[in-house]
Amino acid sequence: MGPFPSSRGNKYIFAAVDYLSKLVEVKALPTNDARVVVKFLKSLFDRFGTPKAIISDRGTHFCNDQFAKVMTKYGVTHRLAIAYHPQTSRQVEVSNRGLKCILERTVGENRASWSNELDDALWAFRTTFKTTIGCTPYKLVYG
């Protein structure tokens, strides 16, 4: 998501959503280039293991040699969402919209403080009951 007004040197929010648990992981980033995206994904692989597949949009931060090499190295299938077909990336879009709404309410008029409030907004989003899984994403993943 972004670009947003600069906040502690960050202009973008990168979000990853687990399709089973609906757990969202986010990171405030200064750019959305391939290097920072790959670094963030590797940190997720370290914490949660490697997924079988990643579904992404066709952004240049996903469609490049560096990203492809990392996916091959970790044995992850990279699938591209179909443009103008919201069902393909629906979960990410719903999560982005929900997180952005919480973040807007949290920062109020001080929009430049969004990166300071990102963790609180993420906590609120993760601990919100999801009917489709019968609990909160946080509870499903962490107990």
C-alpha positions in Angstrom: 0.0 0.0 0.0 1.2 3.5 -0.6 2.9 5.8 -1.1 1.8 7.5 2.1 3.2 10.7 3.6 6.7 10.0 4.9 6.7 8.7 8.4 10.1 7.9 10.0 11.5 7.5 6.5 8.8 5.1 5.5 6.3 5.6 2.6 4.9 2.2 2.0 3.2 -0.7 3.8 3.9 -4.1 2.6 1.2 -6.7 3.6 1.2 -10.5 3.5 -1.9 -12.5 4.2 -2.1 -16.2 5.1 -5.1 -17.5 3.2 -5.9 -20.2 5.8 -5.7 -18.3 9.1 -6.3 -14.8 7.6 -3.3 -13.7 9.7 -1.8 -10.5 8.3 1.9 -9.5 8.6 2.9 -5.9 7.7 6.0 -3.8 7.5 6.5 -0.1 7.0 9.1 0.3 4.2 10.9 3.3 2.7 10.5 1.9 -0.9 8.6 -0.9 -2.5 11.4 -2.2 -4.6 12.3 -5.9 -5.0 15.1 -5.8 -2.5 13.0 -4.7 0.5 10.1 -7.0 -0.6 12.4 -10.0 -0.8 14.0 -9.2 2.6 10.5 -9.0 4.2 9.4 -12.3 2.7 12.6 -14.0 3.8 11.9 -12.8 7.4 8.4 -14.4 7.1 9.9 -17.6 5.8 12.2 -17.7 8.9 9.3 -17.2 11.3 6.6 -19.3 9.7 8.3 -21.6 7.2 8.0 -21.4 3.4 4.6 -21.4 1.8 3.7 -23.6 -1.1 2.7 -20.6 -3.2 2.6 -16.8 -3.1 -0.1 -14.9 -5.0 0.8 -11.4 -5.9 -0.2 -8.6 -8.2 1.9 -7.8 -11.3 3.9 -5.0 -9.6 7.6 -4.7 -10.6 8.6 -5.6 -7.0 7.2 -9.1 -7.7 7.9 -9.5 -11.4 11.7 -9.4 -11.6 14.7 -11.7 -11.6 15.6 -11.2 -7.9 12.2 -12.2 -6.7 12.0 -15.2 -9.1 15.4 -16.4 -7.9 14.3 -16.3 -4.2 11.1 -18.2 -5.1 13.0 -20.8 -6.9 15.6 -21.1 -4.1 12.9 -21.7 -1.5 10.7 -23.9 -3.7 7.7 -21.4 -3.7 5.4 -21.2 -6.6 4.7 -17.6 -7.6 1.2 -17.1 -9.0 0.1 -13.8 -10.5 -3.3 -12.4 -9.8 -5.4 -11.7 -12.9 -5.8 -8.0 -13.5 -9.4 -6.8 -12.9 -10.4 -10.1 -11.4 -10.8 -9.2 -7.7 -11.5 -12.8 -6.5 -7.8 -13.7 -7.2 -6.5 -11.2 -4.6 -9.7 -10.7 -2.6 -8.2 -11.6 0.8 -5.3 -9.2 0.4 -7.6 -6.4 -0.8 -10.1 -7.0 2.1 -7.2 -7.0 4.6 -5.6 -3.9 3.2 -8.9 -2.0 3.3 -9.6 -3.1 6.9 -6.1 -2.3 8.1 -6.1 1.0 6.4 -9.4 1.9 8.0 -8.1 1.1 11.5 -4.9 3.0 10.8 -6.8 6.1 9.6 -8.9 6.1 12.8 -5.8 5.5 14.9 -3.7 8.4 13.5 -6.5 10.9 13.2 -5.4 14.1 11.6 -1.7 13.5 12.3 -1.2 11.4 9.1 2.6 11.6 9.3 2.6 9.4 12.4 1.1 6.3 10.6 4.3 4.2 11.0 4.3 4.8 14.7 0.7 3.5 14.9 1.1 0.5 12.5 1.7 -2.1 15.2 -1.4 -1.0 17.2 -3.5 -1.1 14.0 -2.2 -4.5 13.1 -2.9 -5.8 16.6 -6.5 -4.6 16.4 -6.9 -6.2 13.0 -5.4 -9.5 14.0 -7.6 -9.8 17.2 -10.9 -9.0 15.4 -13.2 -12.0 15.2 -13.5 -13.5 11.6 -16.7 -15.4 11.0 -15.1 -17.5 8.2 -12.6 -19.1 10.7 -14.7 -18.9 13.8 -12.2 -17.0 15.9 -9.5 -14.3 15.5 -6.5 -14.9 13.2 -4.2 -14.3 16.2 -5.9 -17.1 18.2 -5.8 -19.5 15.3 -2.1 -19.1 14.8 -0.8 -18.5 18.3 -3.5 -20.1 20.5 
